[in-house]
Amino acid sequence: MISSKVADLTIHEFEGLIKKVVMQAISEIFGDPDEGLEIHEELKNRLEHAEAIKDQCRKSRFYVNTETL
């Protein structure tokens, strides 16, 4: 965008500017505060173990999918 005043912008440029500002604000408000941080190996192992147990439960004949209830 070469224009330096809002009055000089085309409608398309103005819409793009608004979209950029809104997306930036949303990202700042709802962004991931842990982005870029490392997951400790112990936590990673616990999460993998929990996922494995969940998969085993799904394969069980007693599993009830509560998402479809």
Beta strands, then each sheet from edge to edge (+ up, - down):
end
